Amino acid sequence: MAYRLTRKTACYGYASATVGSVNCHEAFGERPAAKWQVLIDFDGTIAPDDPTDHLFERFADPYWRVLEDEWQSGRISSRECMQQQVDLLRVSPSVLDEEINAIRIDQGFHAFVSFCRGCGAEVKIVSDGFDRVVRAALGNEDLNVPFFANKLVWLGKDRWRLAFPHMRADCRVWAANCKCSHGRRPSACPRVVVGDGRSDFCMSMTADFVIAKGSLADFCRANGRRYATFGNFFDATAQLSAWLSGSPAHEELNP
């Protein structure tokens, strides 16, 4: 059952904004509102053109696709996949940054962040991609959102390696970036996940509400998990607004 943000689910912090059709002050009442969390994937979600894959397509040996297929089929972990794929990159920092600066952000993402924060949410970007990419994309859009991603390290000339500052020894799927760990919170505080792919499967299983597309939507359907679909962040804002107001109309559930 979806976790509704009401007077009964208060944790800490205050929400008093009116965003879209939801008046957060009225929804939460006079008591402190829930300090809820929104965890958002980057590649394919905030950046719809999947910049990590695009950079590999442009600058890596074609064997990166074999590794990608191995990960997508579950034969290797994302940590193993990403580490080996980055070993295949051959590009100078200046050329790489020029390509990164052309990355497109979903046009509705600014409004989505404002919506969430107006309703008292803590917003985080959790990415299995590169910190260099996320940092540049957010900077170019003048967006100040905390993010957690793998660290792309320049080795000199056109060589790179990947470091994993957010890996965890106890990660169930041996992920490069353990996305579930960024959502640790008091059990009374709800969590929303927005994503599109395999790296989002694990954190979606402990979310109170999932907004999904792509293989994450397929995963939710196959596992009987309620979720809302989206094509862009204007859709995601509408779906989240409906959920906050208590409407189940936009939710999907595998029959």
N, C-alpha and C positions, 0 to 999 in steps of 0.2 A: 504494500500500500504506500502511496506517495506520502511524503512527510510535509504537511502543510505548516507554513510559518504563521502561527496564530498566537494569541495571548498565552496559550498554555505551553508553548514551546520556547519561551523566553530563555536566553542565556545571559547575554550582557551586551552593552552598547545600545544605541538608540537609532530608530529609523523614523523619519518624519516626512520624507519626500513624497510627492505625487508624481508617479512616472507612468505614462500611458494611461491605462484604465485603472491602475492600482494605486490607491492612497495608502502608502506604507504605514503612516501614523494610525489610520483607522484600522488597518489589518492587525497591527501589533498592540493597539490600545495604549493606555497610559504607562504600563509597566515597561521595563527595558526590553527591547526587541532582541530576537535571536541574532547572535553574531555568526551568521552562516557563511559557508565557504563556496566559492565557485572555482573549480579547477578546469582549465581550458588547455586543450592541445594546441600546438602551433602549426606544424606542417599539415597541409590539407584542410585545416580548420580555420585558424586566424589568417593564415596565408594559403589561400585556396589552390594555388598552383604547385604546392608541395616543393618548396625550394631545395630541400636536401636532395631529393631525387633529381631535381633539375641540375644542381651542381655536379652530381655524379655523372649525369648524362653528358654534360659539357666537358668535364675535366678528368674523368676517371677511366681506367681500363674497362672495357665492356663486361669483364668478369663480375663487376659489381652487381649486375642483374642476376647472375647465378646465385650469388650470396643472398640477394633480396628474396629470391624464390625459396631458398633454404630456410630463411627466417619466417616468411609468410606461411610456409607449410609446417612450421614448428620443429624443424630438424636441428636448428641452432638457435641460440638466444639472441636477443637484440644487441647485447653487449658484444658477443662474438661477431655478429654481422657488421655492426658499425665500425668496430676496430679494424676489421679486415678491409672494409670498403674504403675507409680513410687512407689506409696504406696504399691504395690504388690511385689516389689523387695526385695529379701533376699540374700544379698551377701556382703562379707567383701570388704573393699577397695583394699586389695592386690590381691584377686582373681579377682575382677572386672578389675583392671588395667592389670593383666596378659592377660585377654581375650581381652581387648581393644588394647593391643600392637600387637595382631595378625591381626588387621584389615587391609584389603587390599585396596590400593588406585588404581584407574584406571591408567594404565601405561602411558596413553597419557596425563594425567593432567598437568604434568610439562610443556610439549611442548605447551599445550593450554594456560596456564598462560603466558608463554614467548611470544607467538603469540599476545595475547591481549595487553600486556604491550608494546610490540614493536610497536604496532599501536596506542598507546596513551590512552588505556582504563584503567579505574579504575575498578579493579576486587575485588568483595566481595563474601564471602560465607555466605549464609543466610540459617540457618538450624532450623528445628523444633525439632531437636534432642538435644543431650547433649553437653555442652561446654567441659566437661572432655574428651569426645570421639574425638571431632574435634581437640582440642588442641594437644592431644597425637598423632593423626594420622598425622597432619601437622608436628609436631616436629620430628617424626620418618622418615619423608620424606624430612626433611630439607627445608620445604616450608614456606615462609613468606607471608601469605595471610590474610588480615583482615577477621575476622569471627564474626558472631552474632548468638548465640544459647541460648537455655534454660540452666539455671545453676543447675547442679546436686549437691545437698547439703547432705553431710554425717551427719547423726544424731547420730552416734555411733553404735558399734557392726555391725549388718548387715542391718540397716535401713537407708532409704533415703527419701528425699523430693525434689520437684522440685520448683525452683523459676523462675520468668518470667521477667527478666530485660528489655526485648524488647516487652512486651505487650503494647497495646495502648487502652485506653478507647473508642476511636472512630473507632477501627478496625471493618470493616464491617462484618467479619466472626468470630470475637472473637477468633482470633488465639493465640496460645501460644507465638509465635514469629511473629509479624506483618511484614511479608516480604515486603509488599508494602512500608512501611515506610522507608526502607533502600534504596529505589530507588528514593526518592524525589530529584529532580534536576531541573535546569532551563529547561523550556519547549523546548528550542532549542537543547538540548543535548540528543541524542538518548540513548536507553537502550536495552540491549539484556538479555534475560532470558534463562537459561539452567536448565531443571528439568525433573522430571519423575512422580510426584504424585499430590495428592489432595492439599497438602499444597502449591503447586506452582500455583494453578488455578488463584488466585486473582492477583498476580503480573504479570501473563502472559497477562492479559486483557489490561494492560496499557503499554506493551512492544512494541518496534518497530520491534523486531525480536525475535522469539521463536525457540529454539532448544529443541526438546521434544522426549520423549519415554514414554511407559507405559500409565497410565491413563491421564497424561497431554496431550499426543498426541491425545487420544480419546476425551478429553475435547475440544481441539482446533478444531478438526474435527467437533464435534457436534455443535460448536458455529461459524463455518465458519471463523475461524482464520487461517491465513497463518502461517505455521510453517515448520521447517526442522527436519527430523528424524535423530537419531544417535543411534549407539550401544555402542560406546565408545568415548573417547575424541580425538582420531585420526580422527574419523568421524566428531566430533563437530568442530574441527579445519578446516577441509575441507569445511564444510557447512558454517562456518563463513567467510572463505576466499572467497567462491563463492559469498556470500551476499555483502561483502565489495567491490568486483570487479563489482557488479551490475548484476550478473548472477541470474536469477530466476529458473535455471534448477533443483535445488534440493529442491525447496519449494513444499509443499503439501497444497491443499485447498479442503475442502469438496465440492463436486459438488453441 
